[in-house]
Amino acid sequence: MSKNFFAVLAAFTAITIGASAVTFNLKNPRDIKNWESFAIVGDAGMKNSTTQSLRQTLAANKMFNLIMPGDNLYIPTTTYASVWDIWKKEGFQFPIVAIGNHNSGYDKEVAYFQMPGEYYAKESKGALFIVLNSDNKINYNEQLAWMDLTLSKSQYPLNFIIYHHPTITVSGAHDWEERKGFQTGMRALIKKHAQKITSLIVGHDHSAGLYTINDTPMILSGASWESRKIKLPVAKDPQVNAIGYWATVNGGFWWTKLDYNALTKEVYVHYIRFDKQQEVCTFRISPKPIAKTNGCNL
C-alpha cells in the first residue's frame, strides 16, 4: 500500500474536538460526487445516559440517517415510542432497520419503524441494502431463498446484507449456532455470491469490529449502550475462513460510520469511540484488498 494512500486516509480521519460534543472530521477522501453516508447503530434499544450521549454525538456530526442491525427494544414492558420518539423529534431517520432477538414483536417493530416488512430490500444512492430477520426461526428458508434470488438479479455495484446475528462466533457471549439454520444457509449464500456481496452488517455482540468470512467483509456494530471486550484472533471455524482485522478488545462505546460511492465502488468504514477516549479506526473495504489507518490499534 502506498504512503500516499495512508496520507489521504490520515486526513480523512483527522479529529477535531468541539466545545460540547466530540466532532470528527470525516470528509470523503477525494472530492467525488455521489457519496452517501450512514451511521450504523446496533443493539441500541435502551434509553439511558449512554444512548443519550450516542444520540448527541451523532447529531453533532450531522449523522441522522441510521442503519440499525437489530435489538431495537430491550425492555419488553416499554414501547418503541418511549425509546425512539426523542430520536425522531431530533431529526433522525430510520431507513434501514433489521429485527433482532430483543423486540416487542415483529409486527410492532415493522409498524413503528415503517419497514416494508420483516425482510426487504432498499436502494440508496446506487447501492442495494438487503435486510433480513435472523431472529425468525420459522421462515428463514423463505428469507434466504428470496435473498438468493435478489442477489442473483441485482445489477447494483454495491450490495450490503443487514441482519442481527453474526455468522461467525466473535465473542464468548454468543455462538453462531444460536441461529444454526439461518446461519448455515447464510454461509452457503456468502460463498455463492462472494463476488456480489460488498459487506455484511450485524450487531448482537455488544461490541464492534471488522471481520471477513471467506474474504467477505462483516461489519459488527453493537457497542451502543453496553460494551463487551472481545478477543482476537477469531476462534477457528472448520466451515469457514474467519479473520478478525480489528475489534473492541479493550471495550468502550462505539458507533460506526459507513461511507460509500457506487460510481467508484469505494467503501469506507469508520469505528468511532464516543465515551472516554475519542478514537477513530478507519478501513477501506472496497476495492480490495482491505486497508486500514494507523489508528486501528488493538
Secondary structure as the mmCIF struct_conf table of DSSP 4:
data_model
#
loop_
_struct_conf.conf_type_id
_struct_conf.id
_struct_conf.beg_label_comp_id
_struct_conf.beg_label_asym_id
_struct_conf.beg_label_seq_id
_struct_conf.end_label_comp_id
_struct_conf.end_label_asym_id
_struct_conf.end_label_seq_id
HELX_RH_AL_P HELX_RH_AL_P1 LYS A 3 PHE A 12
TURN_TY1_P TURN_TY1_P1 THR A 13 THR A 13
STRN STRN1 ILE A 15 ILE A 17
BEND BEND1 ALA A 19 ALA A 21
STRN STRN2 VAL A 22 PHE A 24
BEND BEND2 PRO A 29 ARG A 30
BEND BEND3 LYS A 33 LYS A 33
STRN STRN3 TRP A 35 ILE A 40
BEND BEND4 ASP A 43 ASP A 43
BEND BEND5 ASN A 48 ASN A 48
HELX_RH_AL_P HELX_RH_AL_P2 SER A 49 ALA A 60
TURN_TY1_P TURN_TY1_P2 ASN A 61 LYS A 62
STRN STRN4 ASN A 65 PRO A 69
BEND BEND6 GLY A 70 GLY A 70
TURN_TY1_P TURN_TY1_P3 PRO A 76 THR A 77
BEND BEND7 THR A 78 THR A 78
HELX_RH_AL_P HELX_RH_AL_P3 TYR A 80 LYS A 89
TURN_TY1_P TURN_TY1_P4 GLU A 90 GLY A 91
STRN STRN5 GLN A 93 ALA A 98
BEND BEND8 ASN A 101 HIS A 102
BEND BEND9 SER A 104 SER A 104
HELX_RH_AL_P HELX_RH_AL_P4 TYR A 106 TYR A 112
TURN_TY1_P TURN_TY1_P5 PHE A 113 GLN A 114
BEND BEND10 PRO A 116 TYR A 119
STRN STRN6 TYR A 120 SER A 124
TURN_TY1_P TURN_TY1_P6 LYS A 125 GLY A 126
STRN STRN7 ALA A 127 VAL A 131
TURN_TY1_P TURN_TY1_P7 SER A 134 ASP A 135
BEND BEND11 LYS A 137 ASN A 139
HELX_RH_AL_P HELX_RH_AL_P5 TYR A 140 LYS A 153
BEND BEND12 PRO A 157 PRO A 157
STRN STRN8 LEU A 158 ILE A 162
BEND BEND13 HIS A 164 HIS A 165
BEND BEND14 THR A 167 ILE A 168
BEND BEND15 SER A 171 ALA A 173
HELX_RH_3T_P HELX_RH_3T_P1 TRP A 176 ARG A 179
HELX_RH_AL_P HELX_RH_AL_P6 LYS A 180 LYS A 192
TURN_TY1_P TURN_TY1_P8 HIS A 193 LYS A 196
STRN STRN9 SER A 199 VAL A 202
BEND BEND16 HIS A 204 SER A 207
STRN STRN10 ALA A 208 ILE A 213
TURN_TY1_P TURN_TY1_P9 ASN A 214 ASP A 215
STRN STRN11 THR A 216 SER A 221
BEND BEND17 SER A 224 GLU A 226
BEND BEND18 LEU A 232 PRO A 233
HELX_LH_PP_P HELX_LH_PP_P1 VAL A 234 LYS A 236
BEND BEND19 PRO A 238 VAL A 240
STRN STRN12 ALA A 242 ALA A 247
TURN_TY1_P TURN_TY1_P10 VAL A 249 ASN A 250
STRN STRN13 TRP A 254 ASN A 261
TURN_TY1_P TURN_TY1_P11 ALA A 262 LYS A 265
STRN STRN14 GLU A 266 ARG A 273
BEND BEND20 ASP A 275 GLN A 277
STRN STRN15 VAL A 280 SER A 286
BEND BEND21 PRO A 287 PRO A 289
HELX_LH_PP_P HELX_LH_PP_P2 ILE A 290 ILE A 290
STRN STRN16 ALA A 291 LYS A 292
TURN_TY1_P TURN_TY1_P12 ASN A 294 GLY A 295
#
